[in-house]
Amino acid sequence: VQPPEKPLQAEEWNKLREGFQSPEIFEEVMLNSMIRCNSPIDVAKSLLTHLAKRNGDIAYNVLVKYLTLCVQQRQVSEIRDVYDIMKVRFKILESGAYKLLIKGLSSSDQWRMALALLEEVKKIMIPSRTCYESCIKAAIRHQEMKLAFELYDEMLAKDVVPTLGVLQSFFDFSRGIEDAELQKELFGILLYLRENQIYPHRTFMRSIKLWFESIPGANWRGRLTKIKDSGQCPVCNHQLEDSNLTEEEYSNLSERIIRDVIHGTDTFRKTSPQEFEAFQTFVESRLPFDIVIDGLNVSHIKPRKMQCENLFDAINCLAKENTRLLVLGRKHMLMNSSNWKREIMKEMQNKADFFFAENISEDDAFLLYATLRSGKHCKFVTRDFLRDHKACLPDSLTRHLFRKWQRGHQIVFSPAAEGRSIKFLFFSVFSQQPAFSYDCVVQTTGDTWHIPYKDVFEEKYSYQVPRKWLCIQQK
């Protein structure tokens, strides 16, 4: 439907509606089209006026579409009018309407109204990331940094994950300001990147560099570099943190994961205590393993290939020089089928130990248990990010250790070009050693900061570790 270029009278709207093949959805389709074409607001308004006269009122979803157009065009007085109508007509709005209202008002001089709306949302649900970030950006733009950080802290406390864009805004708007409290808060954002293994993209990294260099009298200087294989920074000669855990860290982490994650609340949702007990007995009688493989996960590397062939390729690739492999499988793999050929399964069982769980079992607890019980040297293979388990750990130090252990022990693969073998990412498979002896996360000594960054923005979590670093030094 092509929207008209100027407001129409009632009879003109009726004529258009009658000529439309599904008259009952005409208004919605027309408004969608107006949003797409960014039609003048008075054209949309004439449709709403016509609707109100014809039906006596305007449906909720039609109002939301009109609101979308108003927000798109920053028509603040219209946004306020729609809100007044909605407030009278509907007791509670759904999240989409709140998101639009907050977004629309926060970018105007009425931005404090957006804060009041955010408070309203909190009474009925956890506000969305967009709601929080619209208000944070409004506060930052008006130099109300204390308020912006309060909202940011509240967001994190509610497990609402901020975008890199809003984190970058904090640095962009704090340049040249001498304020110890503000500095502490911005250092906190850098530590948040560290704890969550987040790599800023190039533009965000530049904002961080410019902010450091703009702090009055602080004498920070940022330089881009590549860290040596030994873990030494060529700019400041500082040695980066080791990627290996100490014996004490490893035993603490191992204890916590087995207690809080494996024997915690979520282990037996998809597996029975009896099955897990049988698995523990199986593992204890065969310890230690060198590599534990999530068989089902690995079997899907190449979708066009038979699942058992994918797993066979991985096992062949990893089974070098007496490497002891444990493969976590499912019972259905033992049934001869188009994806699981009995003779290939037999051949694999000559090269690795297999444990076949029930078809509904959750693999992660098995994977973590077998790897941790095998000792510090043992690696594991899966494409899963194990985020849920990190969340089960009660404190930030243990979560940091878990991520650090994961970075040094998880073998991640990607399907190489057709016909070629599996390619393993950032691990040298044959030596079973991580490619880096240093830990690839944001780190600081107080008078230095080292920040790994990527050239481009990546929304998705990635194990592709950056090779580029920003070294910031205080002279």
Secondary structure as UniProt FT lines:
FT   HELIX           10..18
FT   HELIX           23..25
FT   HELIX           26..37
FT   HELIX           41..55
FT   HELIX           60..72
FT   TURN            73..74
FT   HELIX           76..89
FT   HELIX           95..106
FT   TURN            109..110
FT   HELIX           111..124
FT   HELIX           129..141
FT   TURN            142..143
FT   HELIX           145..157
FT   TURN            158..159
FT   HELIX           164..172
FT   TURN            173..176
FT   HELIX           180..195
FT   TURN            196..197
FT   HELIX           202..214
FT   TURN            216..218
FT   STRAND          220..225
FT   TURN            229..230
FT   TURN            234..236
FT   HELIX           247..256
FT   HELIX           257..262
FT   TURN            265..266
FT   HELIX           267..269
FT   HELIX           273..284
FT   TURN            285..286
FT   STRAND          291..294
FT   HELIX           295..298
FT   TURN            299..300
FT   TURN            303..304
FT   HELIX           307..318
FT   TURN            321..322
FT   STRAND          325..330
FT   HELIX           331..334
FT   HELIX           342..351
FT   STRAND          353..357
FT   TURN            359..360
FT   HELIX           363..374
FT   TURN            376..377
FT   STRAND          379..381
FT   HELIX           387..392
FT   HELIX           396..409
FT   STRAND          410..414
FT   TURN            418..419
FT   STRAND          423..425
FT   STRAND          427..428
FT   TURN            429..432
FT   STRAND          433..434
FT   STRAND          443..444
FT   STRAND          448..454
FT   STRAND          468..474
//
